[in-house]
Amino acid sequence: MPHHPSVREFAAGDSGGGPYGIATGPDGALWFTLVHSGRIGRMSPDGHTTVHPLPGPEDGPAVITPGPDDALWFTLSRGNGIGRMTPGGDSAVFPVPGGAPFGITAGPDGAMWFTDTSTGSIGRLTPGGDLTRFPLPVQGAVPAMITCGPDGALWFSLNQADAIGRLTVAGETTLHQLPTGAAPVGITAGADGALWFTEIAAGQIGRITVTGELHEFPLPDRTARPHAITADPAAGCWFTEWAAGRVGHITFDGHISVYDLPNPSSEPHGITIGPDGAVWTALETGAIARLAV
C-alpha cells in the first residue's frame, strides 16, 4: 500500500520548463535542470527559486551533479555539450561534437564522466575541457546514467542492451548482462558497497556487487516505470516511479515502501537527498517536490 508522507510542492520558477535532473549543490541549495526551456534552476530549502539561462535555449539540460570544483556540472542532451555553472550562476559549455550526453558523475580522478547516448560511449572531461571518449563494445546499447563505484571505477546502465557496465579510469570495460527486458536507467552507489539501479521496463530495482553478483527486487506495481535512484545516507535507496507519480524507498534487504505524490501524473524524474535531510524530486510537469518521511 502506498504511504502518505508530508509532501510539499514548489513551483520551479519557469512555466513549462520541465524540471528533470536535481542535485544538492555545494552552497546548500537544490539545483535542477529545466529540460524543455534550456535553463538551470536553483532552489533554497524554503522554496525560493532563481532560474539561470544557458547560451542555447534548446540545449535540453538533463542530469546535473556537483563536481569536485564546487560547481554544478550538467549534460546538454540536445546541445552536444557538457555545462558547468558556479553557485553564483556563471556558466560555461564544453562541446561534445556529435554527442548527446545524458548521465554525468564526478569521477575518482578529478574529472567528470558522462554517458553519450548517440555515440554509444562513455566520456571523460577534465575541468580544463580536455575530452576523451571510451567506445563501448555493444552497438546501440544507449548508456543512460553513470555513477562512481566504491571500487574506484565508473558504473553505468545500458538501457537498450539490458546490461550494467563497469569502466576503469584506464578504459577497461566489463559488461554484466541483466535478464531480457530490464532496460536499466538510474544507478547509484549504495552505502552497502554495492550498486543499485532501476529497471524501467521490468518494474524492478536491481543490486549488483562489484564482483558482479546480481539480485533483483520486483516493485509492488510492476508498471510504475522506476527511473532515477539515489543512495539514502541512513540505509537503502530512494527512487522515482515515473509512470505512477510516486517515490519509493528500498532497504538493503529488499523491503520496498512507496509514497504517493499529490498528482499521479506529475512525472517524477531526478531525485536527491536535500541539505535538510528530506527527499527532493523533480517533477517534469513543473514543480519540485519535498518529502519528509
C-alpha positions as a printed Julia matrix, in Angstrom:
293×3 Matrix{Float64}:
  0.0     0.0     0.0
  1.31    3.49   -0.78
  2.1     5.61    2.27
  1.34    9.3     2.63
  4.3    11.33    3.88
  4.39   15.07    4.33
  4.78   16.42    0.79
  5.24   19.99   -0.34
  5.49   21.11   -3.93
  7.28   24.28   -5.04
  6.86   25.88   -8.45
 10.04   25.51  -10.47
 10.08   29.18  -11.48
  9.8    28.54  -15.21
  6.34   27.67  -16.54
  6.61   24.71  -18.87
 10.35   24.4   -18.24
 10.19   20.71  -17.39
 12.22   20.02  -14.21
 14.21   16.85  -14.85
 17.51   16.34  -13.02
 18.13   17.51   -9.45
 21.11   17.59   -7.11
 22.23   19.18   -3.87
 24.84   21.83   -4.54
 27.89   22.89   -2.52
 26.01   26.02   -1.44
 23.3    24.12    0.44
 20.65   24.61   -2.26
 18.83   22.33   -4.69
 19.93   22.67   -8.3
 17.79   21.32  -11.14
 17.63   21.22  -14.9
 14.74   22.56  -16.98
 14.91   20.24  -19.95
 12.24   21.96  -22.07
 13.27   25.6   -21.65
 17.04   25.05  -21.56
 17.69   26.59  -18.14
 19.16   25.72  -14.78
 17.25   26.4   -11.57
 18.4    26.94   -8.0
 16.02   26.45   -5.08
 16.72   27.09   -1.42
 15.19   24.6     1.05
 12.41   27.12    1.78
 11.37   27.16   -1.89
 12.93   30.41   -3.09
 13.9    29.9    -6.73
 16.29   31.54   -9.18
 16.45   30.48  -12.82
 19.64   30.88  -14.85
 19.57   30.94  -18.66
 22.01   28.95  -20.78
 23.64   30.02  -24.06
 21.27   27.85  -26.11
 17.58   27.7   -25.09
 17.09   24.35  -26.82
 20.11   22.62  -25.31
 17.98   20.2   -23.29
 19.86   20.09  -19.97
 19.19   16.67  -18.44
 21.21   15.34  -15.5
 23.02   17.6   -13.02
 25.57   16.78  -10.33
 28.11   18.55   -8.12
 31.69   18.47   -9.37
 35.0    18.36   -7.5
 35.43   22.11   -8.03
 32.45   23.49   -6.06
 30.46   23.93   -9.27
 27.45   22.14  -10.79
 28.01   20.09  -13.93
 25.22   19.01  -16.25
 24.63   17.31  -19.58
 23.14   19.02  -22.61
 21.28   16.17  -24.23
 20.32   18.16  -27.34
 23.12   20.71  -27.24
 26.08   18.41  -27.84
 27.9    19.52  -24.73
 28.6    19.47  -21.02
 27.72   22.53  -18.94
 29.29   23.95  -15.81
 27.67   26.51  -13.51
 29.05   28.15  -10.4
 26.79   28.71   -7.38
 26.74   32.36   -8.48
 25.19   31.45  -11.83
 28.19   31.87  -14.15
 28.1    29.19  -16.82
 30.36   27.63  -19.42
 29.71   24.94  -22.03
 32.23   22.36  -23.22
 31.46   20.92  -26.68
 30.97   17.19  -27.21
 30.97   17.02  -31.03
 28.27   14.74  -32.4
 27.27   13.66  -28.92
 24.1    13.52  -26.86
 25.34   13.43  -23.26
 22.85   12.25  -20.64
 24.16   10.86  -17.33
 27.06   12.53  -15.51
 29.07   11.98  -12.34
 32.27   13.17  -10.71
 34.97   10.55  -11.11
 37.65    9.42   -8.66
 40.31   11.17  -10.76
 39.07   14.76  -10.56
 37.33   14.61  -13.96
 33.67   14.47  -14.93
 32.46   11.25  -16.57
 29.31   11.07  -18.68
 27.29    8.8   -20.93
 26.81    9.62  -24.6
 23.6     8.12  -25.95
 24.25    8.95  -29.59
 27.79    7.61  -29.96
 27.41    4.73  -27.51
 30.41    5.77  -25.47
 31.49    6.97  -22.06
 33.13   10.39  -22.0
 35.7    11.89  -19.65
 36.01   15.67  -19.35
 38.64   17.42  -17.29
 37.84   20.74  -15.57
 40.02   22.35  -18.24
 37.9    20.95  -21.06
 40.02   18.03  -22.31
 37.67   15.38  -23.72
 38.31   11.63  -24.04
 35.8     9.07  -25.28
 35.71    5.37  -24.5
 33.63    3.41  -27.06
 31.5     0.59  -25.68
 31.67   -2.93  -27.11
 27.91   -3.13  -27.85
 26.35   -1.21  -30.74
 23.09    0.63  -29.93
 23.4    -0.04  -26.19
 22.31    3.53  -25.21
 24.23    4.22  -21.99
 21.98    6.13  -19.58
 23.02    7.03  -16.01
 26.5     6.73  -14.52
 27.98    6.77  -11.01
 31.32    6.35   -9.3
 31.53    2.95   -7.62
 33.16    2.02   -4.3
 35.91    0.25   -6.27
 37.11    3.44   -7.98
 35.52    2.5   -11.31
 32.64    4.09  -13.22
 29.4     2.07  -13.28
 26.64    2.79  -15.78
 23.37    1.45  -17.13
 22.97    0.28  -20.73
 19.3     0.89  -21.39
 18.96   -0.9   -24.72
 21.45   -3.69  -24.02
 19.84   -4.8   -20.72
 23.2    -4.58  -19.0
 25.2    -2.8   -16.32
 28.67   -1.64  -17.33
 31.88   -1.04  -15.43
 34.69    1.15  -16.77
 38.03    1.69  -15.1
 39.73    5.07  -15.33
 42.25    3.34  -17.62
 39.46    2.46  -20.07
 38.86   -1.25  -19.37
 35.2    -2.21  -19.81
 33.21   -5.07  -18.28
 29.52   -5.71  -19.0
 27.12   -7.55  -16.69
 24.07   -8.86  -18.52
 20.6    -8.5   -16.99
 17.51  -10.58  -17.74
 15.88   -9.58  -21.01
 13.54   -6.61  -20.8
 15.12   -4.82  -17.83
 16.05   -1.57  -19.67
 18.02   -0.08  -16.73
 18.19    3.71  -16.31
 19.16    5.12  -12.92
 22.17    3.85  -10.97
 23.78    4.84   -7.67
 26.42    3.61   -5.25
 24.74    2.36   -2.09
 26.14    2.66    1.42
 26.4    -1.15    1.49
 29.21   -1.17   -1.07
 27.01   -2.33   -3.97
 25.49   -0.59   -6.99
 21.71   -0.13   -7.08
 19.77    0.58  -10.27
 16.28    0.89  -11.69
 14.8    -1.44  -14.31
 12.29    0.83  -16.01
 10.8    -1.81  -18.3
 10.73   -4.69  -15.81
  9.41   -2.66  -12.86
 12.22   -3.75  -10.57
 15.12   -2.42   -8.52
 18.43   -4.17   -9.08
 21.51   -4.6    -6.92
 24.9    -5.68   -8.21
 28.09   -6.14   -6.24
 31.47   -5.02   -7.54
 32.18   -8.7    -8.28
 29.04   -9.0   -10.41
 26.61  -10.76   -8.06
 23.09   -9.7    -9.08
 19.81   -9.54   -7.2
 16.5    -8.05   -8.42
 13.58   -6.8    -6.34
 10.15   -6.55   -8.04
  8.13   -3.43   -7.23
  4.58   -3.72   -5.9
  3.48   -2.0    -9.13
  5.46   -3.54  -11.99
  4.1    -0.88  -14.39
  5.42    2.08  -12.34
  8.46    2.69  -14.62
 11.19    3.34  -11.99
 13.56    5.98  -13.32
 16.15    7.67  -11.09
 17.7     6.36   -7.87
 19.86    7.86   -5.13
 21.52    6.48   -2.02
 19.88    7.04    1.36
 22.61    8.04    3.84
 20.65    6.3     6.59
 20.4     2.97    4.69
 18.9     1.81    1.41
 18.0     3.9    -1.62
 15.26    6.24   -2.83
 13.87    6.08   -6.35
 11.21    7.67   -8.54
  8.28    5.87  -10.17
  7.87    7.98  -13.27
  4.65    6.46  -14.63
  2.88    6.24  -11.27
  3.65    9.62   -9.72
  5.32    8.08   -6.69
  8.6     7.99   -4.82
  9.86    4.72   -3.38
 12.39    3.51   -0.83
 14.17    0.16   -0.74
 16.14   -1.2     2.21
 19.3    -3.23    1.8
 17.35   -6.44    2.41
 14.81   -5.56   -0.29
 11.86   -4.16    1.67
 10.07   -1.61   -0.52
  7.85    1.29    0.57
  6.15    3.64   -1.88
  4.85    7.16   -1.32
  2.2     8.95   -3.34
  2.82   12.4    -4.76
 -0.22   14.73   -4.87
 -0.54   14.39   -8.64
 -0.2    10.82  -10.02
  0.64   12.33  -13.42
  3.45   14.59  -12.16
  6.22   12.56  -13.89
  8.94   12.45  -11.21
 12.43   12.06  -12.67
 15.56   13.09  -10.77
 15.81   12.52   -7.01
 18.27   13.59   -4.32
 18.66   13.93   -0.57
 18.49   17.63    0.18
 20.65   19.69    2.54
 17.79   19.47    5.04
 17.77   15.66    5.02
 14.47   15.47    3.14
 13.91   13.71   -0.19
 13.58   16.07   -3.17
 12.42   15.12   -6.64
 12.0    16.99   -9.93
  8.53   16.74  -11.46
  8.58   17.25  -15.22
  5.09   18.73  -15.11
  6.52   21.85  -13.45
  7.39   21.54   -9.77
  9.97   20.39   -7.25
  8.58   18.13   -4.52
  9.91   17.73   -1.0
  9.07   14.6     1.0
  9.54   14.48    4.77
  9.05   10.8     5.56
